[in-house]
Amino acid sequence: MVPFWFLPYAIATGNTFVVKASKQVPLTMQLITEYIHQVGLPKGVFNLVNGDKVVADAFMDSPRVKGVSVVGSTPTCRIIAERCARSNKRFQAMGSAKNHLVAMPDAKVDEVVRNMISSCYGCAGQRCMASSAIVAVGNDMYKTICSKFVEESKKVVVANPLDAKYADEQMLMGPVISAKAKKFILDMIEKGVKEGATLALDGRNIRVQGCEKGIFGRPDRLYGCQTGYGNSQDGDFWPRSYYYSSPRRLMKQLRLSMTTTTATALRFIRKTATGRVSSSWRPNAE
């Protein structure tokens, strides 16, 4: 997905394009590259390389590379920005994200929760546009969403996405990206519990039939986390929800917070240090 944020515009404006695939999911970009070559672009216009930090460093150091575009963590993007600036190289460095979903007091709750579930658990919460924070305006809306979201989370199917018997499953949660990522998730859950949070929905111990060694996890729910718990100001991609109620707040790959007014909700969102995209739910205006 991410290379297509840059590829069409780079080629349309007369540039060649080199993409370094993620070392964790290289096969996807390899398949896309095969399709792109079928379009008939001149040789050398689109190029694919694989590798780790060594390849990325080569891009930034080479005088033949005139611009660098990247989507990644804030620390990584800061390094790339500094290095490109020193060599007078153009760059786009998009670091981290917190995507807020605002539920207004008159929103259609069932529709809101259905969309939240899809955003949160699609791709196991490991995509840039996954919902990172939910802000409920009003105490009644906060309590309602807390209750309904937990109940709907229990219904999420966790399985191998390539298993044919789940081909028609609308909401399927696959594995997280790596064992390191799962360890981070488990550590954060444990941290919340030790700080006094209530683990209302425990999805840590799951085994998927046919994928017993897979890196899976069910949705988890933590209530009453301390302010600042986890990475509440960082970009994080993991299928977990934490609920903060003022003055105690709560977070996740999804964080659910309660504010009293729309203006307060907007101030809450603006305090987030990461890049952000926000959506709000309320009935259509007549």
C-alpha positions as CSV (number, residue, x, y, z in Angstrom):
1,M,0.0,0.0,0.0
2,V,2.5,2.6,1.1
3,P,4.7,2.7,-2.1
4,F,1.5,3.6,-4.0
5,W,1.4,6.8,-2.0
6,F,4.5,7.9,-3.9
7,L,5.0,5.7,-7.0
8,P,2.3,7.2,-9.4
9,Y,3.4,10.8,-8.8
10,A,7.1,10.0,-9.1
11,I,6.7,8.4,-12.5
12,A,4.1,10.9,-13.7
13,T,6.5,13.8,-13.0
14,G,9.3,12.1,-15.0
15,N,11.3,10.3,-12.3
16,T,12.6,6.7,-11.9
17,F,11.5,4.9,-8.8
18,V,13.3,2.5,-6.5
19,V,11.4,0.8,-3.7
20,K,13.0,-1.0,-0.8
21,A,10.6,-3.6,0.4
22,S,10.0,-4.2,4.1
23,K,12.3,-7.0,5.2
24,Q,9.4,-8.5,7.1
25,V,7.0,-8.8,4.2
26,P,9.2,-8.8,1.0
27,L,7.0,-11.3,-1.0
28,T,4.1,-8.9,-1.3
29,M,6.1,-6.2,-3.1
30,Q,7.8,-8.9,-5.3
31,L,4.3,-9.9,-6.5
32,I,3.3,-6.3,-7.1
33,T,6.5,-5.7,-9.0
34,E,5.7,-8.5,-11.4
35,Y,2.3,-7.0,-12.1
36,I,3.9,-3.5,-12.6
37,H,6.4,-5.0,-15.2
38,Q,3.4,-6.3,-17.2
39,V,2.3,-2.7,-17.7
40,G,5.3,-2.2,-20.0
41,L,7.2,0.6,-18.4
42,P,10.6,1.2,-19.9
43,K,13.4,-0.8,-18.3
44,G,14.8,0.9,-15.2
45,V,11.7,3.2,-14.5
46,F,10.5,1.0,-11.6
47,N,13.0,-1.0,-9.5
48,L,12.8,-3.2,-6.5
49,V,15.6,-3.9,-4.0
50,N,15.5,-6.0,-0.8
51,G,17.5,-5.5,2.3
52,D,17.8,-3.8,5.7
53,K,19.3,-0.6,7.1
54,V,22.3,-1.0,4.9
55,V,20.2,-0.5,1.8
56,A,18.4,2.4,3.3
57,D,21.7,4.1,4.2
58,A,22.9,3.6,0.6
59,F,19.8,5.5,-0.6
60,M,20.5,8.4,1.6
61,D,24.2,8.5,0.9
62,S,24.1,8.2,-2.9
63,P,24.2,11.4,-4.9
64,R,22.2,9.7,-7.6
65,V,19.2,9.5,-5.4
66,K,17.5,12.9,-5.5
67,G,14.7,12.2,-3.1
68,V,13.6,9.8,-0.3
69,S,10.1,9.0,0.8
70,V,9.4,6.9,3.9
71,V,6.6,5.9,6.3
72,G,7.9,4.6,9.6
73,S,8.5,5.2,13.2
74,T,9.2,8.8,14.4
75,P,12.8,8.0,15.5
76,T,13.5,6.5,12.0
77,C,11.9,9.4,10.2
78,R,13.9,11.9,12.3
79,I,17.2,10.2,11.3
80,I,16.2,10.2,7.7
81,A,15.2,13.8,7.8
82,E,18.5,14.9,9.4
83,R,20.6,12.9,7.0
84,C,18.8,14.1,3.9
85,A,18.9,17.7,5.1
86,R,22.7,17.5,5.5
87,S,23.1,16.3,1.9
88,N,20.5,18.7,0.5
89,K,18.3,15.8,-0.5
90,R,14.6,16.2,-0.8
91,F,12.6,13.9,1.5
92,Q,9.1,13.0,2.8
93,A,9.4,11.4,6.2
94,M,6.0,10.4,7.7
95,G,6.5,9.1,11.2
96,S,4.0,7.4,13.5
97,A,0.3,7.9,13.7
98,K,-2.6,8.2,16.0
99,N,-6.0,8.0,14.3
100,H,-8.8,9.3,16.4
101,L,-12.4,8.3,16.1
102,V,-14.9,10.7,17.8
103,A,-18.3,9.4,18.8
104,M,-20.8,12.2,19.3
105,P,-23.7,11.8,21.8
106,D,-26.2,11.3,19.0
107,A,-24.2,8.9,16.9
108,K,-25.8,5.6,15.8
109,V,-23.9,3.4,18.2
110,D,-24.3,0.0,16.4
111,E,-22.9,1.5,13.2
112,V,-20.1,3.3,15.1
113,V,-19.0,0.1,16.9
114,R,-19.1,-2.0,13.7
115,N,-16.8,0.5,11.9
116,M,-14.5,0.6,14.9
117,I,-14.2,-3.1,15.0
118,S,-13.3,-3.2,11.3
119,S,-10.7,-0.4,11.7
120,C,-9.2,-1.8,14.8
121,Y,-8.8,-5.4,13.9
122,G,-8.3,-5.4,10.2
123,C,-4.7,-6.5,9.4
124,A,-4.5,-7.2,13.2
125,G,-4.3,-3.5,13.8
126,Q,-1.0,-3.2,12.0
127,R,-1.8,-0.6,9.4
128,C,-1.3,3.2,9.3
129,M,-5.0,3.9,9.2
130,A,-6.0,1.5,12.0
131,S,-8.0,3.3,14.7
132,S,-5.6,4.3,17.3
133,A,-7.9,6.2,19.7
134,I,-11.6,6.5,20.3
135,V,-13.0,9.7,21.9
136,A,-16.5,9.4,23.2
137,V,-18.3,12.7,23.9
138,G,-20.4,12.4,27.0
139,N,-20.4,9.9,29.8
140,D,-23.4,8.0,28.5
141,M,-21.7,7.4,25.1
142,Y,-18.5,6.4,26.8
143,K,-20.2,3.7,28.9
144,T,-22.2,2.5,25.9
145,I,-19.3,2.1,23.6
146,C,-17.1,0.5,26.3
147,S,-19.8,-2.2,26.8
148,K,-20.7,-2.8,23.2
149,F,-17.1,-2.7,21.9
150,V,-16.1,-5.5,24.4
151,E,-19.0,-7.6,23.4
152,E,-18.3,-7.2,19.7
153,S,-14.6,-7.9,20.2
154,K,-15.4,-11.3,21.6
155,K,-17.0,-12.2,18.2
156,V,-13.8,-11.4,16.2
157,V,-12.5,-14.5,14.4
158,V,-8.8,-15.1,14.9
159,A,-7.4,-17.5,12.2
160,N,-5.1,-18.0,9.3
161,P,-6.3,-15.5,6.6
162,L,-5.2,-17.9,3.9
163,D,-7.4,-20.7,5.1
164,A,-10.1,-21.2,2.5
165,K,-12.8,-21.9,5.0
166,Y,-12.6,-18.3,6.2
167,A,-12.7,-16.8,2.7
168,D,-16.2,-15.3,3.2
169,E,-15.5,-14.1,6.8
170,Q,-16.0,-10.3,6.8
171,M,-13.9,-9.7,10.0
172,L,-10.9,-11.9,10.4
173,M,-7.9,-11.1,12.5
174,G,-4.6,-12.8,11.4
175,P,-1.2,-12.9,13.1
176,V,0.9,-10.0,14.2
177,I,4.0,-9.3,12.2
178,S,6.7,-11.0,14.4
179,A,7.5,-12.7,17.7
180,K,9.1,-9.4,18.8
181,A,5.9,-7.6,18.1
182,K,3.9,-10.1,20.1
183,K,6.3,-9.9,23.0
184,F,5.8,-6.1,23.0
185,I,2.0,-6.6,23.1
186,L,2.2,-9.1,26.0
187,D,4.6,-6.8,27.9
188,M,2.3,-3.9,27.6
189,I,-0.7,-5.9,28.8
190,E,1.3,-7.1,31.8
191,K,2.4,-3.5,32.5
192,G,-1.2,-2.3,32.5
193,V,-2.3,-5.1,34.9
194,K,0.6,-4.4,37.3
195,E,-0.4,-0.7,37.3
196,G,-3.8,-1.6,38.5
197,A,-5.9,-1.9,35.3
198,T,-8.6,-4.5,35.0
199,L,-8.1,-7.0,32.2
200,A,-11.8,-7.3,31.1
201,L,-11.0,-9.4,28.0
202,D,-7.9,-11.6,27.9
203,G,-6.8,-12.8,24.5
204,R,-3.2,-13.7,25.2
205,N,-3.4,-17.5,25.3
206,I,-4.7,-18.6,21.9
207,R,-3.8,-21.4,19.6
208,V,-5.0,-21.4,16.0
209,Q,-5.6,-24.9,14.6
210,G,-3.1,-25.7,11.9
211,C,-0.9,-22.7,12.9
212,E,0.1,-23.8,16.4
213,K,3.4,-22.0,16.1
214,G,1.8,-18.9,14.6
215,I,2.1,-15.5,16.3
216,F,-1.5,-14.9,17.1
217,G,-3.4,-13.0,19.7
218,R,-7.1,-12.3,20.4
219,P,-8.4,-8.8,21.2
220,D,-7.7,-7.7,24.7
221,R,-9.4,-5.1,26.9
222,L,-7.9,-3.2,29.8
223,Y,-9.9,-0.8,31.9
224,G,-8.6,1.9,34.3
225,C,-5.1,2.3,32.9
226,Q,-3.0,5.1,34.3
227,T,-2.6,8.3,32.3
228,G,0.5,7.9,30.1
229,Y,0.2,4.1,30.1
230,G,2.1,2.5,27.2
231,N,2.7,4.5,24.0
232,S,-0.2,6.9,24.3
233,Q,1.8,9.5,22.4
234,D,3.5,7.1,19.9
235,G,2.5,5.3,16.8
236,D,1.8,1.7,17.6
237,F,0.2,-1.1,15.6
238,W,-1.3,-3.8,17.6
239,P,-4.9,-5.2,18.2
240,R,-5.4,-4.1,21.8
241,S,-7.8,-1.7,23.5
242,Y,-7.4,0.3,26.6
243,Y,-10.0,2.5,28.1
244,Y,-9.3,5.8,30.0
245,S,-12.1,7.6,31.7
246,S,-11.4,11.1,32.8
247,P,-9.3,11.8,34.8
248,R,-8.0,8.3,34.3
249,R,-7.6,7.5,30.6
250,L,-7.0,4.4,28.6
251,M,-5.3,3.5,25.4
252,K,-4.6,0.9,22.7
253,Q,-3.5,0.3,19.3
254,L,-6.9,1.6,20.3
255,R,-7.5,4.1,23.1
256,L,-11.0,5.0,24.3
257,S,-11.3,8.3,26.2
258,M,-14.3,10.3,27.5
259,T,-14.7,14.1,27.0
260,T,-17.6,16.3,28.0
261,T,-17.9,18.4,24.8
262,T,-16.8,18.3,21.2
263,A,-14.4,21.2,21.8
264,T,-12.7,19.2,24.5
265,A,-12.5,16.2,22.2
266,L,-10.7,18.3,19.6
267,R,-8.3,19.7,22.2
268,F,-7.6,16.1,23.4
269,I,-6.7,15.1,19.8
270,R,-4.5,18.1,19.2
271,K,-2.3,17.2,22.2
272,T,-1.2,14.0,20.4
273,A,2.4,14.5,19.3
274,T,2.2,12.1,16.3
275,G,0.6,12.6,12.9
276,R,-3.2,12.1,13.1
277,V,-6.3,11.6,11.1
278,S,-9.7,12.0,12.7
279,S,-13.2,10.9,12.0
280,S,-16.4,11.8,13.8
281,W,-19.7,9.9,13.9
282,R,-23.1,11.5,14.2
283,P,-26.4,11.2,12.3
284,N,-26.4,12.8,8.8
285,A,-27.6,16.4,9.0
286,E,-30.9,17.1,7.3
